[in-house]
Amino acid sequence: MSHQRSSSTGNDEVDTIVAAWHREAPDLDVEPLHVLSRLTRLARHLDLARRTAFAEHGLEVWEFDVMSALRRSGAPYELSPGDLVKATLSTSGTMTNRIDRLARRGLVDRRPDPADRRGVRVRLTTQGCRITEDALAGLLDHERGLLEDLDPDERRQLAAMLARIMAAFEH
């Protein structure tokens, strides 16, 4: 998948938006738009790219989110529904529906929780594990390409700065 790059000195749509606000509301400090509007627009582009990457493997974004949480948990790739809710930032009702849909596709199965006879564990199947790993490899190939104009130090700096911004939402 190709992507367009604008030079760091060129104008982009956010520059146009900020200039319009400066013209229309010159007393308004629109400085945050330089960063946060770019993040918002970038998030939309990344969401579309991820949807496309996962569709190549027959997955929706939410399916990959659940399955990758299971895969990251380590063998036997199993979590409780509550753990999956926390890992995917979803609700319990939504998670029940998602587990049902993944189970119908043979990508996960439910097992009794040996530590709690009323509880359930959700386990990634062999097929689910393979699809998750293939989808992740495809996604990483694409995302590496998006970052190729940044050197390793720039990528580390950008990741650190974004982590500082995200901390306000995640703590």
N, C-alpha and C positions, 0 to 999 in steps of 0.2 A: 504494500500500500504506500503510495507516495504522499508526501505532505509538503505544504508550502512553507518556506522560511522567509521572514522579512529580516533585513539587516538590522543590527542593533541601532543603527543611526537613522533608519527609515521610519516613516510614519505608519501607524497601523490604525485600526478602527477606534481603539481607545484614545489615541491622540486626537482624532477627529471629534470624539465625544467630549473630551476634556476641553478642547479649544472652543467648542460650541457653548459649554457651560461658562467658560471664562467670558465669552462675548455676551451671553444672556444674563449672567448673574455674577458680575465681576467682583462683588463683595463676598461671595461664597468661596470658602476654602475647599476645593475639589481635589486636593492632593491625594487622598486615599484612593481615588478612582484609578490613578496611574498603576497601582499595584493590584488592588482588589478586583477591579473590573477585568483586568487581564487574567487573574486567577479564575474568575467566574467564566469568562469566555473559553479559557483553556480547559476548564472542567467539562464544559459542554462538548468541546472537540474530543477530549479524551474519552468521555462517555460514549460518544458515537463510535470512536475507533475500537473501544472495548466491545461494544455490542457486535460490531462487524467481526472482530477477531474471534469472539466466542461463538458467533453464528456459524463460522466455518467448521466448528466442532459440534454443531447441533445444540448449543447451549444458550440459555438466556443469562444475563449478567447475574441475576439472583441465584440461579442454579450454580454457577461457578463460585459465587460467594460462599454458599453453604458447603459445597463439595470441597473447596479449598480449605475451609476451616477444619473440616474433618481430616483432610490429607496432611495439613500442617500439625495436627495433634500428635502425629507419630503412630506407629503400629500399635494397636490394630485399627487405627483411623476411625475412632469411635468417640462420640461425645453425647452428653445428655441434651435433650431439647433446650433446656435452660442455658447450657453452655453455648449452644448455637445461637440463641437469641442474643446473648452478650457479644459473641464474636461478629455477628452480622448487623448489629444495631437494629433489630426488628422486634416485633411484638410476638408474644407467645401464640396468639391466634394465627398470625401470618406464618409463623414457623411451622405450626401444625399442618397448615395447608401446603407449605413448601415441601415438608417431609413426605406427605402423602403423594404429591406429584412426582417427586424424585423416586419414591419407592415403586410407584406404578411403572416407571421407566426402567426399573432394575438397576438404578444407580446407587441407591442406599437400601439398607434394610433395617428393621427395628428388631431389637433383642431385649429380653427382660434384663433389668439391672440387677446383677447378683447382690449388690449391697442394699437394695431397696425393692422389695417384691412388688410395690406399686409403681416403681419407676421403669423407665425405658431408656435404652441406649440406642443411638443411631450410628450405624456403621456404613462406611463407604464400601461398596462392592468392588470386586476386581475390575469390572467394566468401568465403574465410576472412577476408580483410581486411575486407570489408563486414560480416560477422557480428560480428567482434571490435569494430569501431567502434560498431555498433548496440548491442551488449551493454554496452559501456563507457558509452555515453551514458545508457542506462537505469539502470545501476548508479549513476552519478553523480547523476542526478536523485533517486533514492531516498535516497542517502546525504546529499545536501544537506539534505533534509527532516529527517533524523535530527539534524543539527547546527544547525537553525534557531533553537533556543532559546539558543544561544551567540553572543555577538557576535564579530566578527572577532578582537579581541584575545584573548578567551577561547579561541578555537579555536587561535590561534598558541601560547598558553601551554600548552594541553593537549597539542598536538603536540610541543612541546619537552620536556615532562615525560615523555611516553611514549617519546620517542626516548632519553632518558637511561636509562630502565628497560630498553629493548630493547638498548642498547649492551652490556650485560652478557652477552647471548646471542649477539650478532653479531660480537663482536671476538675 
